[in-house]
Amino acid sequence: QVQLVESGGGLVQPGGSLRLSCAASGSISSCNAMGWYRQAPGNQRELVARIIRTGSTNYVDSVKGRFTISRDNAKNTVYLQMNSLKPEDTAVYYCRADCTYGINYWGKGTLVTVSS
C-alpha cells in the first residue's frame, strides 16, 4: 500500500516558479513509474510528466523545457520543478504511482494558480 501526499502548490505570478513535492508513505522503489497529472476546471485530467524506474522521463509538449520531474528514492519523494509558469498551467496537480500488478495510487492533489 502506498499513500501519496502532494505539497508545494500556491499562487504565483506568470513567469514565476514553484516546486511540487509528492511524499510517499510506503516505498516507491518497487513502483515502475511516478507521474504528475493536472486537471483544470472543465478539463480532463492530463499527464504532465512521468519518470520511470530507470530515470527516463517524458513530458507533455506544453511543459517541455519549463518543467522537470525528478525522484529521490531514499526520501520516497517525487518532485516537479515548474519554471516560467503561465496562466494556462493553473490546475490541481496530482501525483500518481504506477506500481506492481498494475496497481495505481493517487494523491489528493495540490492547487497551482498562476495569475497576476
C-alpha positions as CSV (number, residue, x, y, z in Angstrom):
1,Q,0.0,0.0,0.0
2,V,1.3,3.4,-1.0
3,Q,-0.1,6.7,0.2
4,L,0.8,9.9,-1.7
5,V,0.7,13.5,-0.3
6,E,1.3,16.4,-2.6
7,S,2.6,19.8,-1.4
8,G,4.1,23.0,-2.8
9,G,1.1,24.4,-4.6
10,G,0.0,28.0,-4.3
11,L,-0.5,31.3,-6.1
12,V,2.3,32.5,-8.3
13,Q,2.6,35.3,-10.9
14,P,3.2,34.5,-14.6
15,G,6.8,33.8,-15.2
16,G,7.3,32.5,-11.7
17,S,8.4,29.1,-10.3
18,L,7.1,26.5,-7.9
19,R,8.4,23.1,-6.8
20,L,5.8,20.5,-6.1
21,S,6.6,17.5,-3.9
22,C,4.9,14.1,-3.7
23,A,5.8,12.2,-0.5
24,A,5.0,8.5,-0.4
25,S,4.3,6.8,2.9
26,G,5.4,3.4,1.6
27,S,8.3,2.5,-0.5
28,I,8.0,3.6,-4.1
29,S,11.3,1.9,-5.2
30,S,9.3,-1.1,-6.5
31,C,6.9,1.2,-8.4
32,N,7.6,1.2,-12.1
33,A,6.8,4.8,-12.7
34,M,5.8,8.0,-11.0
35,G,3.8,10.8,-12.7
36,W,2.4,14.2,-12.2
37,Y,-1.0,14.9,-13.7
38,R,-3.2,18.0,-13.7
39,Q,-6.8,18.9,-14.1
40,A,-8.1,22.4,-14.8
41,P,-11.7,23.3,-14.3
42,G,-13.8,21.8,-17.1
43,N,-11.0,19.8,-18.5
44,Q,-10.0,16.2,-18.3
45,R,-7.0,15.1,-16.2
46,E,-3.9,15.0,-18.2
47,L,-0.4,13.6,-17.8
48,V,2.2,16.4,-17.3
49,A,5.4,14.5,-16.6
50,R,6.4,10.9,-15.9
51,I,9.6,9.3,-14.6
52,I,10.2,5.5,-14.8
53,R,12.5,3.4,-12.7
54,T,15.5,3.8,-15.0
55,G,15.2,7.6,-14.7
56,S,13.9,8.1,-18.1
57,T,11.4,11.0,-18.3
58,N,8.7,12.2,-20.6
59,Y,6.6,15.4,-20.7
60,V,3.5,16.8,-22.3
61,D,4.6,19.2,-25.1
62,S,3.2,22.2,-23.4
63,V,5.6,22.0,-20.5
64,K,8.8,20.8,-22.2
65,G,11.7,23.0,-21.4
66,R,9.9,24.5,-18.4
67,F,9.1,21.6,-16.1
68,T,11.4,19.0,-14.6
69,I,10.4,15.8,-12.9
70,S,12.8,14.0,-10.5
71,R,12.7,11.4,-7.8
72,D,14.6,10.7,-4.6
73,N,14.1,7.0,-3.7
74,A,15.9,7.5,-0.4
75,K,13.3,10.1,0.6
76,N,10.4,8.3,-1.2
77,T,9.6,11.6,-2.8
78,V,9.0,12.8,-6.4
79,Y,9.3,16.4,-7.4
80,L,8.1,18.7,-10.1
81,Q,10.1,21.8,-10.7
82,M,7.9,24.3,-12.6
83,N,9.5,27.3,-14.2
84,S,8.2,30.1,-16.5
85,L,4.7,29.4,-15.3
86,K,1.8,30.5,-17.5
87,P,-1.8,31.2,-16.6
88,E,-2.8,28.0,-18.6
89,D,-0.7,26.0,-16.1
90,T,-3.4,26.7,-13.5
91,A,-4.8,23.4,-12.3
92,V,-4.9,20.9,-9.5
93,Y,-1.8,18.8,-9.7
94,Y,-1.9,15.2,-8.7
95,C,0.8,12.6,-8.1
96,R,0.4,9.0,-9.3
97,A,2.4,5.9,-8.6
98,D,2.3,3.0,-11.1
99,C,3.3,0.0,-9.1
100,T,3.4,-3.8,-9.5
101,Y,0.4,-5.8,-10.6
102,G,-0.9,-2.7,-12.5
103,I,-2.0,-1.0,-9.3
104,N,-2.1,2.8,-9.4
105,Y,-2.1,5.1,-6.4
106,W,-3.2,8.7,-6.4
107,G,-2.7,11.7,-4.1
108,K,-5.4,14.2,-3.3
109,G,-3.8,17.0,-5.3
110,T,-2.4,20.4,-4.7
111,L,-3.7,23.6,-6.4
112,V,-1.5,25.7,-8.5
113,T,-2.8,29.1,-9.6
114,V,-0.9,31.3,-12.0
115,S,-2.2,34.8,-12.0
116,S,-1.2,38.4,-11.7
